[in-house]
Amino acid sequence: MCIFQSERSDIKMRQPPVSIPRPLVRLNQWFIVLSVATVWLTGFEWVLLLPLAAGVSGLLFRFNPVMQFGKLFLQKPPSSYVPEEWNQQQFNQKIAVACLFFAYLSYILHYTIAAYVFTIMVFFAAFIAILGFCIGCFIRFQWQQYQYRRSSSH
């Protein structure tokens, strides 16, 4: 019986969290915004690798170093902050990672217009999210509505 209980607790530990405290989500958004602004102001496109690496790490290993660092400064228990849905944040992070990747690739290939298009998209998506409207949430909601309508019509 004890063996099964420990296996169950191991399984629970591997499941993704249900939510992420809003201050950690905001920190990650500010990190993206400030990184892109730094690239624009300095021309050092390698700075995009910082939020890109953090985002990829969060997606692949469920460990975003920016958010982990931010946890050190939370003054209350994480559960006492406004929660942001984990699955939604993963969806948003995929969009951000894709934009950052294509922006960096465009800079490397000297496709300046494409680099600016991708950095502008990720900059404004993150900044608008900080202001309170989540573009990624809107896209995901529309996608889920489309899937629901498609499945219910068959």
DSSP file with accessible surface (Angstrom, degrees, kcal/mol):
  #  RESIDUE AA STRUCTURE BP1 BP2  ACC     N-H-->O    O-->H-N    N-H-->O    O-->H-N    TCO  KAPPA ALPHA  PHI   PSI    X-CA   Y-CA   Z-CA
    1    1 A M     >        0   0  164      0, 0.0     4,-1.9     0, 0.0     5,-0.2   0.000 360.0 360.0 360.0 -42.0    0.0    0.0    0.0
    2    2 A C  H  >  +     0   0  100      1,-0.2     4,-2.2     2,-0.2     5,-0.2   0.870 360.0  57.1 -64.5 -34.7    2.8    2.5    0.8
    3    3 A I  H  > S+     0   0  117      1,-0.2     4,-2.0     2,-0.2    -1,-0.2   0.934 107.8  46.9 -62.7 -45.0    4.5    1.8   -2.5
    4    4 A F  H  > S+     0   0  123      1,-0.2     4,-2.5     2,-0.2    -1,-0.2   0.898 109.6  53.7 -65.8 -38.3    1.3    2.8   -4.4
    5    5 A Q  H  X S+     0   0  107     -4,-1.9     4,-2.2     1,-0.2    -1,-0.2   0.922 109.3  47.7 -63.3 -41.3    0.8    5.9   -2.3
    6    6 A S  H  X S+     0   0   59     -4,-2.2     4,-2.0     2,-0.2    -1,-0.2   0.886 110.9  51.7 -68.5 -35.0    4.4    7.1   -3.1
    7    7 A E  H  X S+     0   0   99     -4,-2.0     4,-2.2     2,-0.2    -2,-0.2   0.919 108.9  51.4 -66.0 -39.5    3.9    6.4   -6.8
    8    8 A R  H  X S+     0   0  162     -4,-2.5     4,-2.4     1,-0.2    -2,-0.2   0.913 109.3  49.3 -62.3 -42.1    0.7    8.5   -6.7
    9    9 A S  H  X S+     0   0   54     -4,-2.2     4,-1.9     1,-0.2    -1,-0.2   0.878 109.3  53.1 -67.5 -33.2    2.4   11.4   -5.0
   10   10 A D  H  X S+     0   0   72     -4,-2.0     4,-1.2     2,-0.2    -1,-0.2   0.913 109.0  49.5 -64.1 -41.1    5.2   11.2   -7.7
   11   11 A I  H >X S+     0   0   92     -4,-2.2     4,-0.8     1,-0.2     3,-0.6   0.938 109.9  50.7 -64.5 -43.3    2.5   11.3  -10.4
   12   12 A K  H >< S+     0   0  155     -4,-2.4     3,-0.8     1,-0.2    -1,-0.2   0.889 106.6  55.4 -61.0 -37.7    0.9   14.4   -8.8
   13   13 A M  H 3< S+     0   0  149     -4,-1.9    -1,-0.2     1,-0.2    -2,-0.2   0.809 105.5  52.4 -67.3 -27.5    4.2   16.1   -8.6
   14   14 A R  H << S+     0   0  169     -4,-1.2    -1,-0.2    -3,-0.6    -2,-0.2   0.627  87.0 100.7 -83.9 -14.9    4.8   15.7  -12.3
   15   15 A Q  S << S-     0   0  119     -4,-0.8     3,-0.1    -3,-0.8    -3,-0.0  -0.451  84.4-103.1 -70.5 145.6    1.5   17.3  -13.3
   16   16 A P        -     0   0   48      0, 0.0    -1,-0.1     0, 0.0    71,-0.1  -0.314  42.7 -97.1 -65.5 151.9    1.6   20.9  -14.4
   17   17 A P        -     0   0   66      0, 0.0    69,-0.1     0, 0.0    70,-0.1  -0.307  23.4-130.7 -65.2 154.9    0.4   23.5  -11.9
   18   18 A V  S    S+     0   0  129      1,-0.2    68,-2.0    68,-0.1    69,-0.3   0.853  83.0   3.8 -74.8 -34.8   -3.1   24.7  -12.3
   19   19 A S  E     -A   85   0A  52     66,-0.3    66,-0.2    67,-0.1    -1,-0.2  -0.935  58.7-137.3-148.1 167.5   -2.1   28.3  -12.2
   20   20 A I  E     -A   84   0A  18     64,-2.4    64,-2.3    -2,-0.3     5,-0.1  -0.991  39.0-104.1-126.1 134.3    0.7   30.8  -12.0
   21   21 A P  E >>  -A   83   0A  15      0, 0.0     4,-1.5     0, 0.0     3,-1.2  -0.352  29.8-124.6 -59.9 135.6    0.7   33.8   -9.7
   22   22 A R  H 3> S+     0   0   90     60,-2.6     4,-3.0     1,-0.3     5,-0.3   0.844 106.5  61.1 -53.2 -39.9    0.0   37.0  -11.8
   23   23 A P  H 3> S+     0   0   51      0, 0.0     4,-2.1     0, 0.0    -1,-0.3   0.881 105.3  49.1 -59.2 -32.4    3.1   38.8  -10.6
   24   24 A L  H <> S+     0   0    4     -3,-1.2     4,-2.0     2,-0.2    -2,-0.2   0.893 111.0  49.1 -72.8 -36.7    5.3   36.1  -12.1
   25   25 A V  H  X S+     0   0    2     -4,-1.5     4,-2.3     2,-0.2    -1,-0.2   0.938 112.1  49.1 -64.8 -44.6    3.4   36.2  -15.4
   26   26 A R  H  X S+     0   0   57     -4,-3.0     4,-2.9     1,-0.2     5,-0.2   0.893 108.2  54.1 -61.8 -41.6    3.8   40.0  -15.4
   27   27 A L  H  X S+     0   0   64     -4,-2.1     4,-2.4    -5,-0.3    -1,-0.2   0.937 109.2  47.9 -58.4 -45.1    7.5   39.7  -14.7
   28   28 A N  H  X S+     0   0    6     -4,-2.0     4,-2.0     2,-0.2    -2,-0.2   0.909 111.9  50.1 -63.3 -40.4    8.0   37.4  -17.7
   29   29 A Q  H  X S+     0   0   20     -4,-2.3     4,-2.6     1,-0.2    -2,-0.2   0.926 111.3  48.0 -64.2 -44.0    6.0   39.8  -19.9
   30   30 A W  H  X S+     0   0  105     -4,-2.9     4,-3.1     1,-0.2     5,-0.3   0.874 107.8  56.3 -63.6 -37.0    8.1   42.8  -18.7
   31   31 A F  H  X S+     0   0   60     -4,-2.4     4,-2.0    -5,-0.2    -1,-0.2   0.918 110.0  45.0 -61.1 -41.9   11.3   40.7  -19.4
   32   32 A I  H  X S+     0   0    7     -4,-2.0     4,-2.6     2,-0.2     5,-0.2   0.950 114.5  48.3 -65.5 -49.3   10.1   40.2  -23.0
   33   33 A V  H  X S+     0   0    6     -4,-2.6     4,-2.5     1,-0.2    -2,-0.2   0.937 115.1  44.1 -58.3 -48.4    9.2   43.9  -23.5
   34   34 A L  H  X S+     0   0  100     -4,-3.1     4,-2.3     2,-0.2    -1,-0.2   0.864 112.0  53.2 -69.4 -33.0   12.5   45.2  -22.0
   35   35 A S  H  X S+     0   0    6     -4,-2.0     4,-2.1    -5,-0.3    -1,-0.2   0.938 111.4  45.1 -65.6 -45.4   14.5   42.6  -23.9
   36   36 A V  H  X S+     0   0    0     -4,-2.6     4,-2.5     2,-0.2    -2,-0.2   0.931 112.8  50.8 -64.9 -43.2   13.0   43.6  -27.3
   37   37 A A  H  X S+     0   0   24     -4,-2.5     4,-2.4    -5,-0.2    -1,-0.2   0.901 108.4  53.4 -60.9 -38.7   13.3   47.3  -26.4
   38   38 A T  H  X S+     0   0   57     -4,-2.3     4,-2.6     2,-0.2     6,-0.4   0.909 108.0  50.1 -62.5 -41.3   17.0   46.7  -25.6
   39   39 A V  H  X S+     0   0    2     -4,-2.1     4,-2.8     1,-0.2    -2,-0.2   0.935 111.7  48.0 -62.1 -45.4   17.5   45.1  -29.0
   40   40 A W  H  < S+     0   0   73     -4,-2.5    -2,-0.2     1,-0.2    -1,-0.2   0.892 117.2  41.9 -62.5 -39.6   15.9   48.0  -30.7
   41   41 A L  H  < S+     0   0  153     -4,-2.4    -1,-0.2    -5,-0.2    -2,-0.2   0.822 128.8  25.8 -79.4 -31.7   18.0   50.6  -28.8
   42   42 A T  H  < S-     0   0   64     -4,-2.6    -3,-0.2    -5,-0.2    -2,-0.2   0.680  89.7-130.9-105.6 -24.5   21.3   48.8  -28.9
   43   43 A G     <  +     0   0   44     -4,-2.8     2,-1.5    -5,-0.4    -4,-0.2   0.516  62.2 136.4  80.5   5.2   21.2   46.6  -32.0
   44   44 A F    >   +     0   0  113     -6,-0.4     3,-1.9     1,-0.2     4,-0.2  -0.649  29.0 179.6 -87.1  87.7   22.4   43.6  -30.0
   45   45 A E  G >   +     0   0   64     -2,-1.5     3,-1.9     1,-0.3     4,-0.3   0.735  69.2  78.0 -65.8 -18.9   20.0   41.0  -31.3
   46   46 A W  G >  S+     0   0  141      1,-0.3     3,-1.8     2,-0.2     4,-0.4   0.763  77.0  76.1 -61.6 -20.1   21.6   38.3  -29.1
   47   47 A V  G X  S+     0   0   11     -3,-1.9     3,-1.6     1,-0.3    -1,-0.3   0.834  82.2  67.2 -61.7 -27.5   19.6   39.8  -26.2
   48   48 A L  G <> S+     0   0    0     -3,-1.9     4,-1.9     1,-0.3    -1,-0.3   0.766  86.7  69.6 -62.8 -23.2   16.5   38.1  -27.8
   49   49 A L  H <> S+     0   0   69     -3,-1.8     4,-2.8    -4,-0.3    -1,-0.3   0.772  89.2  64.4 -66.7 -23.6   18.2   34.8  -26.8
   50   50 A L  H <> S+     0   0   86     -3,-1.6     4,-2.2    -4,-0.4    -1,-0.2   0.981 110.2  32.3 -67.0 -57.5   17.5   35.6  -23.1
   51   51 A P  H  > S+     0   0    1      0, 0.0     4,-2.6     0, 0.0     5,-0.2   0.858 119.2  56.7 -68.8 -28.6   13.7   35.6  -23.2
   52   52 A L  H  X S+     0   0   19     -4,-1.9     4,-2.8     2,-0.2     5,-0.2   0.953 109.1  44.2 -63.9 -47.6   13.8   32.9  -25.9
   53   53 A A  H  X S+     0   0   60     -4,-2.8     4,-2.5     1,-0.2     5,-0.2   0.913 114.3  50.0 -63.8 -41.7   15.9   30.6  -23.7
   54   54 A A  H  X S+     0   0    3     -4,-2.2     4,-2.2    -5,-0.2    -1,-0.2   0.920 113.2  46.7 -62.8 -42.4   13.7   31.3  -20.7
   55   55 A G  H  X S+     0   0    0     -4,-2.6     4,-2.3     2,-0.2    -2,-0.2   0.917 112.4  48.1 -66.9 -43.4   10.5   30.6  -22.7
   56   56 A V  H  X S+     0   0   51     -4,-2.8     4,-3.0     1,-0.2     5,-0.4   0.925 111.6  51.5 -63.2 -42.6   11.9   27.4  -24.2
   57   57 A S  H  X S+     0   0   25     -4,-2.5     4,-2.6    -5,-0.2     6,-1.3   0.912 110.0  49.5 -60.5 -41.6   13.0   26.2  -20.8
   58   58 A G  H  X S+     0   0    6     -4,-2.2     4,-0.9     4,-0.3    -1,-0.2   0.894 114.9  43.9 -64.6 -39.9    9.5   26.9  -19.4
   59   59 A L  H  < S+     0   0   41     -4,-2.3    -2,-0.2     2,-0.2    -1,-0.2   0.914 123.7  33.0 -71.9 -44.2    7.9   25.0  -22.3
   60   60 A L  H  < S+     0   0  121     -4,-3.0    -2,-0.2    -5,-0.2    -3,-0.2   0.869 136.4  18.8 -82.3 -39.3   10.2   22.0  -22.3
   61   61 A F  H  < S-     0   0  152     -4,-2.6    -3,-0.2    -5,-0.4    -2,-0.2   0.348  94.0-121.0-115.9   1.5   11.1   21.6  -18.7
   62   62 A R  S  < S+     0   0  131     -4,-0.9     2,-0.4    -5,-0.4    -4,-0.3   0.848  80.6 115.5  56.8  34.7    8.4   23.6  -16.9
   63   63 A F        -     0   0  101     -6,-1.3    -2,-0.2    -9,-0.1    -1,-0.1  -0.865  42.3-178.1-137.2  97.6   11.2   25.7  -15.4
   64   64 A N     >  -     0   0   11     -2,-0.4     4,-2.7    -6,-0.2     5,-0.2  -0.891  15.7-155.5 -96.2 111.4   11.2   29.4  -16.5
   65   65 A P  H  > S+     0   0   57      0, 0.0     4,-2.4     0, 0.0     5,-0.2   0.829  91.7  56.6 -60.5 -29.8   14.3   30.9  -14.8
   66   66 A V  H  > S+     0   0   20      2,-0.2     4,-2.2     1,-0.2     5,-0.1   0.949 112.1  41.2 -64.7 -46.7   12.7   34.4  -15.0
   67   67 A M  H  > S+     0   0   21      2,-0.2     4,-1.9     1,-0.2    -1,-0.2   0.883 112.8  54.3 -70.0 -36.8    9.7   33.2  -13.0
   68   68 A Q  H  X S+     0   0   65     -4,-2.7     4,-0.7     2,-0.2    -1,-0.2   0.910 110.1  47.4 -62.6 -41.0   11.8   31.1  -10.7
   69   69 A F  H >< S+     0   0  121     -4,-2.4     3,-1.1    -5,-0.2     4,-0.3   0.916 109.5  54.2 -63.5 -42.7   13.9   34.2   -9.9
   70   70 A G  H >< S+     0   0    7     -4,-2.2     3,-1.8     1,-0.3     4,-0.4   0.825  95.1  67.9 -62.4 -31.3   10.7   36.2   -9.4
   71   71 A K  H >< S+     0   0   99     -4,-1.9     3,-1.2     1,-0.3    -1,-0.3   0.822  88.8  66.5 -58.3 -29.5    9.4   33.7   -6.8
   72   72 A L  T << S+     0   0  130     -3,-1.1    -1,-0.3    -4,-0.7    -2,-0.2   0.748 103.4  45.8 -63.0 -23.2   12.2   34.8   -4.5
   73   73 A F  T <  S+     0   0  134     -3,-1.8    -1,-0.2    -4,-0.3     2,-0.2   0.395  78.6 119.3-105.2   1.0   10.5   38.2   -4.2
   74   74 A L    <   -     0   0   33     -3,-1.2    -3,-0.0    -4,-0.4     0, 0.0  -0.519  47.0-161.9 -66.5 132.5    6.9   37.2   -3.7
   75   75 A Q  S    S+     0   0  183     -2,-0.2    -1,-0.1     2,-0.1    -4,-0.0   0.588  71.2  41.2 -94.5 -11.9    5.9   38.6   -0.3
   76   76 A K  S    S-     0   0  112      1,-0.1     5,-0.1     2,-0.0    -2,-0.0  -0.819 105.5 -74.5-125.1 169.0    2.9   36.3    0.1
   77   77 A P    >   -     0   0   84      0, 0.0     3,-2.3     0, 0.0     4,-0.3  -0.365  48.1-116.5 -60.4 142.1    2.3   32.6   -0.6
   78   78 A P  G >  S+     0   0   68      0, 0.0     3,-1.5     0, 0.0    -3,-0.0   0.842 112.9  61.3 -51.9 -34.5    1.9   32.0   -4.4
   79   79 A S  G 3  S+     0   0  115      1,-0.3   -59,-0.0   -58,-0.1     0, 0.0   0.663  92.8  66.0 -70.3 -12.2   -1.7   30.9   -3.9
   80   80 A S  G <  S+     0   0   57     -3,-2.3    -1,-0.3     2,-0.1     2,-0.2   0.576  88.0  83.2 -87.1  -7.4   -2.7   34.2   -2.5
   81   81 A Y  S <  S-     0   0   41     -3,-1.5     0, 0.0    -4,-0.3     0, 0.0  -0.539 100.6 -82.1 -90.1 161.2   -2.1   36.1   -5.7
   82   82 A V        -     0   0   77     -2,-0.2   -60,-2.6     1,-0.1     2,-0.2  -0.426  56.3-127.3 -59.3 126.5   -4.5   36.4   -8.6
   83   83 A P  E     -A   21   0A  83      0, 0.0     2,-0.4     0, 0.0    -1,-0.1  -0.568  16.4-156.0 -85.0 143.9   -4.0   33.1  -10.6
   84   84 A E  E     -A   20   0A  30    -64,-2.3   -64,-2.4    -2,-0.2     2,-0.1  -0.969  35.6-103.6-111.8 133.3   -3.3   32.9  -14.3
   85   85 A E  E  >  -A   19   0A  97     -2,-0.4     4,-2.2   -66,-0.2   -66,-0.3  -0.354  23.1-144.0 -62.7 128.7   -4.3   29.6  -15.9
   86   86 A W  H  > S+     0   0   26    -68,-2.0     4,-2.3     1,-0.2     5,-0.2   0.911  97.7  50.4 -61.3 -46.3   -1.2   27.5  -16.6
   87   87 A N  H  > S+     0   0   82    -69,-0.3     4,-2.0     1,-0.2    -1,-0.2   0.890 111.1  49.7 -62.3 -39.2   -2.5   26.0  -19.9
   88   88 A Q  H  > S+     0   0   18      1,-0.2     4,-2.6     2,-0.2    -1,-0.2   0.912 110.1  50.1 -64.9 -41.8   -3.3   29.5  -21.2
   89   89 A Q  H  X S+     0   0   17     -4,-2.2     4,-2.5     1,-0.2    -2,-0.2   0.863 108.2  53.4 -66.8 -33.1    0.2   30.8  -20.2
   90   90 A Q  H  X S+     0   0   30     -4,-2.3     4,-2.0     2,-0.2    -1,-0.2   0.912 109.5  48.9 -65.3 -41.9    1.8   27.8  -22.0
   91   91 A F  H  X S+     0   0   53     -4,-2.0     4,-1.8     2,-0.2    -2,-0.2   0.947 112.8  47.1 -61.0 -47.7   -0.2   28.7  -25.1
   92   92 A N  H  X S+     0   0   26     -4,-2.6     4,-2.5     1,-0.2    -2,-0.2   0.890 110.0  53.7 -61.7 -39.7    0.9   32.3  -24.8
   93   93 A Q  H  X S+     0   0   15     -4,-2.5     4,-3.0     1,-0.2    -1,-0.2   0.869 104.2  55.3 -65.4 -35.6    4.5   31.3  -24.2
   94   94 A K  H  X S+     0   0  125     -4,-2.0     4,-2.4     2,-0.2    -1,-0.2   0.919 109.5  47.0 -61.9 -42.6    4.5   29.2  -27.4
   95   95 A I  H  X S+     0   0   59     -4,-1.8     4,-2.6     2,-0.2    -2,-0.2   0.936 113.9  47.5 -64.3 -45.8    3.5   32.2  -29.4
   96   96 A A  H  X S+     0   0   12     -4,-2.5     4,-2.9     2,-0.2     5,-0.2   0.925 112.1  49.6 -62.2 -44.2    6.1   34.4  -27.7
   97   97 A V  H  X S+     0   0   21     -4,-3.0     4,-2.9     2,-0.2     5,-0.2   0.917 111.1  49.9 -62.0 -43.0    8.8   31.7  -28.3
   98   98 A A  H  X S+     0   0   41     -4,-2.4     4,-2.7    -5,-0.2     5,-0.3   0.944 113.2  45.7 -62.1 -46.5    7.9   31.4  -31.9
   99   99 A C  H  X S+     0   0   13     -4,-2.6     4,-2.3     1,-0.2    -2,-0.2   0.918 114.8  47.4 -63.3 -43.4    8.0   35.2  -32.5
  100  100 A L  H  X S+     0   0    0     -4,-2.9     4,-2.7    -5,-0.2     5,-0.2   0.911 112.8  49.5 -65.1 -40.7   11.3   35.5  -30.6
  101  101 A F  H  X S+     0   0  101     -4,-2.9     4,-2.9    -5,-0.2     5,-0.2   0.951 114.2  43.6 -62.4 -50.5   12.8   32.6  -32.5
  102  102 A F  H  X S+     0   0   92     -4,-2.7     4,-2.3    -5,-0.2    -1,-0.2   0.850 113.3  52.9 -67.1 -32.3   11.8   34.0  -35.9
  103  103 A A  H  X S+     0   0    0     -4,-2.3     4,-2.4    -5,-0.3    -2,-0.2   0.953 112.2  44.2 -64.9 -48.6   12.9   37.5  -34.9
  104  104 A Y  H  X S+     0   0   57     -4,-2.7     4,-2.6     2,-0.2    -2,-0.2   0.936 114.1  49.8 -62.7 -44.6   16.3   36.3  -33.9
  105  105 A L  H  X S+     0   0   66     -4,-2.9     4,-2.4     1,-0.2    -1,-0.2   0.910 110.2  51.3 -59.9 -41.0   16.6   34.1  -37.1
  106  106 A S  H  <>S+     0   0   10     -4,-2.3     5,-3.1     1,-0.2     4,-0.3   0.898 109.5  49.7 -64.6 -40.9   15.6   37.1  -39.2
  107  107 A Y  H ><5S+     0   0   28     -4,-2.4     3,-1.3     3,-0.2    -1,-0.2   0.934 111.4  49.3 -61.4 -44.9   18.2   39.3  -37.6
  108  108 A I  H 3<5S+     0   0   75     -4,-2.6    -2,-0.2     1,-0.3    -1,-0.2   0.883 113.9  45.2 -62.1 -39.9   20.9   36.6  -38.2
  109  109 A L  T 3<5S-     0   0   85     -4,-2.4    -1,-0.3    -5,-0.2    -2,-0.2   0.387 115.1-117.6 -84.7   2.2   19.8   36.3  -41.8
  110  110 A H  T < 5 +     0   0  157     -3,-1.3     2,-1.2    -4,-0.3    -3,-0.2   0.795  66.0 145.1  62.9  33.2   19.7   40.1  -42.2
  111  111 A Y     >< +     0   0  142     -5,-3.1     4,-2.6     1,-0.2    -1,-0.2  -0.675  21.5 174.0 -93.7  76.8   16.0   40.1  -43.0
  112  112 A T  H  > S+     0   0   79     -2,-1.2     4,-2.5     1,-0.2     5,-0.2   0.872  70.2  51.2 -59.9 -42.9   15.5   43.3  -41.1
  113  113 A I  H  > S+     0   0  140      1,-0.2     4,-2.5     2,-0.2    -1,-0.2   0.943 112.7  46.2 -63.1 -45.3   11.9   43.9  -42.0
  114  114 A A  H  > S+     0   0   30      1,-0.2     4,-2.7     2,-0.2     5,-0.3   0.907 110.6  54.3 -62.9 -39.9   10.9   40.4  -40.8
  115  115 A A  H  X S+     0   0    0     -4,-2.6     4,-2.4     1,-0.2    -1,-0.2   0.926 111.1  44.9 -60.3 -44.1   13.0   40.9  -37.7
  116  116 A Y  H  X S+     0   0   98     -4,-2.5     4,-2.8     2,-0.2     5,-0.3   0.898 110.5  54.5 -68.3 -37.4   11.1   44.1  -36.9
  117  117 A V  H  X S+     0   0   71     -4,-2.5     4,-2.4    -5,-0.2    -2,-0.2   0.954 113.0  42.2 -60.1 -48.5    7.7   42.5  -37.7
  118  118 A F  H  X S+     0   0   53     -4,-2.7     4,-2.3     2,-0.2     5,-0.2   0.898 116.2  47.6 -68.3 -39.1    8.3   39.6  -35.2
  119  119 A T  H  X S+     0   0    0     -4,-2.4     4,-2.6    -5,-0.3     5,-0.2   0.899 111.9  50.5 -69.9 -36.5    9.8   41.8  -32.5
  120  120 A I  H  X S+     0   0   73     -4,-2.8     4,-2.8    -5,-0.2     5,-0.3   0.929 110.6  50.5 -63.9 -42.3    6.9   44.3  -32.9
  121  121 A M  H  X S+     0   0   87     -4,-2.4     4,-2.3    -5,-0.3    -2,-0.2   0.944 115.5  40.2 -61.5 -49.0    4.4   41.5  -32.6
  122  122 A V  H  X S+     0   0    6     -4,-2.3     4,-2.3     2,-0.2     5,-0.3   0.891 115.4  52.9 -70.8 -35.7    5.9   40.0  -29.4
  123  123 A F  H  X S+     0   0   33     -4,-2.6     4,-2.8    -5,-0.2     5,-0.2   0.962 114.6  39.9 -61.0 -52.8    6.6   43.4  -27.9
  124  124 A F  H  X S+     0   0   99     -4,-2.8     4,-2.9     2,-0.2     5,-0.3   0.874 113.4  54.2 -70.4 -34.6    3.0   44.7  -28.4
  125  125 A A  H  X S+     0   0   34     -4,-2.3     4,-1.8    -5,-0.3    10,-0.4   0.945 114.8  41.0 -61.8 -45.6    1.4   41.3  -27.4
  126  126 A A  H  X S+     0   0   10     -4,-2.3     4,-2.1    -5,-0.2    -2,-0.2   0.922 117.3  47.7 -68.5 -42.5    3.4   41.3  -24.1
  127  127 A F  H  X S+     0   0   66     -4,-2.8     4,-1.8    -5,-0.3    -2,-0.2   0.922 111.9  48.6 -67.4 -41.7    2.8   45.0  -23.5
  128  128 A I  H  X>S+     0   0   54     -4,-2.9     5,-2.1     1,-0.2     4,-0.7   0.886 109.6  54.0 -65.6 -35.0   -0.9   44.9  -24.2
  129  129 A A  H ><5S+     0   0    9     -4,-1.8     3,-0.9    -5,-0.3    -1,-0.2   0.902 105.1  53.5 -64.2 -39.3   -1.1   41.9  -21.8
  130  130 A I  H 3<5S+     0   0   23     -4,-2.1    -1,-0.2     1,-0.3    -2,-0.2   0.898 106.8  53.0 -60.5 -37.2    0.6   43.9  -19.1
  131  131 A L  H 3<5S-     0   0  125     -4,-1.8    -1,-0.3     2,-0.2    -2,-0.2   0.625 131.0 -93.7 -75.4 -13.7   -2.1   46.6  -19.7
  132  132 A G  T <<5S+     0   0   57     -3,-0.9     2,-0.6    -4,-0.7    -3,-0.2   0.359  93.4 100.6 123.7  -8.2   -4.8   43.9  -19.2
  133  133 A F      < -     0   0  110     -5,-2.1     2,-0.8    -8,-0.1    -1,-0.2  -0.945  54.4-153.6-113.9 120.3   -5.9   42.5  -22.6
  134  134 A a     >  -     0   0   28     -2,-0.6     4,-1.9     1,-0.2     5,-0.1  -0.789  10.4-173.4 -95.8 107.9   -4.4   39.1  -23.5
  135  135 A I  H  > S+     0   0   56     -2,-0.8     4,-2.6   -10,-0.4     5,-0.2   0.904  88.6  53.7 -64.9 -41.0   -4.2   38.7  -27.3
  136  136 A G  H  > S+     0   0   10      1,-0.2     4,-2.7     2,-0.2    -1,-0.2   0.887 107.2  51.7 -61.1 -37.7   -3.0   35.1  -26.8
  137  137 A a  H  > S+     0   0   38      2,-0.2     4,-2.6     1,-0.2    -1,-0.2   0.912 109.8  49.4 -64.5 -42.0   -6.1   34.4  -24.7
  138  138 A F  H  X S+     0   0  105     -4,-1.9     4,-2.4     2,-0.2    -2,-0.2   0.928 112.2  47.8 -63.4 -44.0   -8.3   35.8  -27.3
  139  139 A I  H  X S+     0   0   79     -4,-2.6     4,-2.4     2,-0.2    -2,-0.2   0.931 113.2  47.7 -62.7 -45.9   -6.7   33.7  -30.0
  140  140 A R  H  X S+     0   0   38     -4,-2.7     4,-2.7     1,-0.2    -1,-0.2   0.912 111.1  51.2 -63.8 -41.8   -6.9   30.5  -27.9
  141  141 A F  H  X S+     0   0  104     -4,-2.6     4,-2.4     1,-0.2    -1,-0.2   0.935 111.2  47.6 -60.5 -45.7  -10.6   31.3  -27.1
  142  142 A Q  H  X S+     0   0   77     -4,-2.4     4,-2.4     2,-0.2    -1,-0.2   0.900 111.8  50.8 -62.9 -39.7  -11.4   31.7  -30.8
  143  143 A W  H  X S+     0   0  127     -4,-2.4     4,-2.5     2,-0.2    -2,-0.2   0.926 110.8  48.3 -64.2 -43.2   -9.6   28.5  -31.6
  144  144 A Q  H  X S+     0   0   79     -4,-2.7     4,-2.4     1,-0.2    -2,-0.2   0.890 111.0  50.9 -65.4 -38.1  -11.5   26.6  -29.0
  145  145 A Q  H  X S+     0   0   68     -4,-2.4     4,-2.8     2,-0.2     5,-0.2   0.915 110.1  50.0 -63.2 -44.0  -14.8   28.0  -30.2
  146  146 A Y  H  X S+     0   0  102     -4,-2.4     4,-2.5     2,-0.2    -2,-0.2   0.932 111.6  48.1 -60.0 -45.9  -13.9   27.0  -33.8
  147  147 A Q  H  X S+     0   0   83     -4,-2.5     4,-2.5     2,-0.2    -2,-0.2   0.903 112.3  49.5 -63.1 -40.0  -13.0   23.4  -32.6
  148  148 A Y  H  X S+     0   0  150     -4,-2.4     4,-2.4     2,-0.2    -2,-0.2   0.942 112.2  46.7 -64.6 -46.8  -16.3   23.2  -30.6
  149  149 A R  H  X S+     0   0  126     -4,-2.8     4,-1.2     1,-0.2    -2,-0.2   0.900 113.5  49.7 -61.9 -41.1  -18.4   24.4  -33.5
  150  150 A R  H  < S+     0   0  125     -4,-2.5     4,-0.4    -5,-0.2    -1,-0.2   0.913 113.8  44.5 -65.1 -42.5  -16.6   22.0  -35.9
  151  151 A S  H >< S+     0   0   78     -4,-2.5     3,-0.6     1,-0.2    -2,-0.2   0.839 113.0  50.7 -73.6 -31.4  -17.1   19.0  -33.5
  152  152 A S  H 3< S+     0   0   73     -4,-2.4    -1,-0.2     1,-0.2    -2,-0.2   0.695 102.4  60.8 -80.8 -16.7  -20.7   19.8  -32.7
  153  153 A S  T 3<        0   0   88     -4,-1.2    -1,-0.2    -5,-0.2    -2,-0.2   0.604 360.0 360.0 -85.1  -8.9  -21.7   20.1  -36.4
  154  154 A H    <         0   0  180     -3,-0.6    -3,-0.0    -4,-0.4    -4,-0.0  -0.425 360.0 360.0 -94.2 360.0  -20.7   16.5  -37.2
